[in-house]
Amino acid sequence: MFFKRPSKEVERERNHRLLEAVYSTKASWDHARETERAVYEANVNSELHYRSRIQEQKFLYLYKIARKFKVHGTLNDGVIDR
């Protein structure tokens, strides 16, 4: 009873939340990278670099979990369909 597979509804909700987390983390990582690039010439401390690396590691961790559960998202608008 304790080791039953999760129901389809629970799996769907988990996958939805995981994809939301992956997408929001990716957006945050992209923003951190752009900020780091924009401020690069100002020679500020490396805090922006560390923030960017943290966001990257969060994204890679969530991506690994999504692959483990075989969660698939939607195609990016930039992808060309044939």
Secondary structure as GFF3:
##gff-version 3
##sequence-region A 1 82
A	DSSP	alpha_helix	8	39	.	.	.	ID=ss1
A	DSSP	three_ten_helix	40	42	.	.	.	ID=ss2
A	DSSP	alpha_helix	47	68	.	.	.	ID=ss3
###
